[in-house]
Amino acid sequence: MSRIGKRPVTVPSGVTATVEGQTVKMKGPKGQLQFVVHDDVEVKFESGAIKVAPRFETNRARALYGTARAQVANLVAGVTKGFEKKLEITGVGYRAAMQGKNLQLALGYSHDVVYAIPEGITVTVPKPTEITITGNDIQRVGQVAAEIRSYRPPEPYKGKGVKYVGEFIFRKEGKKK
């Protein structure tokens, strides 16, 4: 049994939670989110908490119910606090700037990379070498951060590129004379 899956997800005050069949809906101060739970997992809303349990005693059901509980907990965190990812740009001439609803990245290519920011995600550029991505859906925030990072991932020799704040880049030694 999953240690994470056993614990119920408490719904704080100010958040409205509904369970309709396999769909869990949350509504709070940061917006509303929903998640469809797999059919092998049973979801119940009892006494201010959402409980998740495997419907059958199969390996698949036991594997999925801990994940389903984590997804429901992310819904609660998303509508109350939201999520944030920070990116850091390293390299001479590498910079970022907001251009209307688009993010413009100068990453050493012949043309600037223009990234269209999806709906529900907020991107800010406090410094030309920092990008902050916020939103209420953890999957979409992480996906946007990964897409921006993929334009110029950090390289191991000089460490130039776009990386997450706090990410360790394994550095390699260059050629020897």
Residue, then its C-alpha position, 0 to 999 in steps of 0.5 A: m500500500s502507498r504511504i502517500g495514498k493512505r493520507p486524506v487530502t484536507v480541503p482548507s476553508g475558502v476552497t470548494a471541492t466537489v467529486e462527481g464520479q471520477t472527476v475532482k473539481m476544486k475552486g479557490p482564490k487562485g481559480q478553479l482546476q479539475f482532475v479526472v481520476h483513473d477508473d481503477v481508483e476510488v475517490k470519496f469526499e467525506s467530512g472536509a477531506i478527499k480520500v483515495a483508495p484502490r478500487f481493486e487489489t491489482n498492481r496497477a490500481r495500487a500504483l495509481y492511487g498514490t499518484a491520484r492522491a498527489q494530483v488531488a493535493n496539487l489541485v488544493a495547493g494550486v487553487t490556494k497558493g499557486f506554483e512558481k518556477k524560476l529560470e536563470i539565463t547564463g551567457v554573454g549576450y543571453r537575455a530575456a524580455m517581455q514583448g506584449k504577451n510574448l517572451q522574447l529570448a536572445l540566446g545566441y541564435s541569428h534571430d531571437v526566440v519568441y515564445a507565446i505564453p499560454e493562457g493561465i500562465t504568468v511570466t515575468v522578467p524581473k532581470p534580463t537574466e531571470i524568468t519567473i513562471t507562475g500559475n495554478d496548475i503545476q503540470r502547465v507551469g512545469q511544461v512552460a518552464a521545460e519548453i523555455r529551457s529546451y531552447r538553449p539547455p545549459e552546456p557542460y563546458k562553460g555552463k551557458g544556457v537556460k537552467y532552473v534556479g538551483e540546478f546543478i550543471f555537471r561541468k566538464e574539463g576542456k581540451k588540454k594542451 
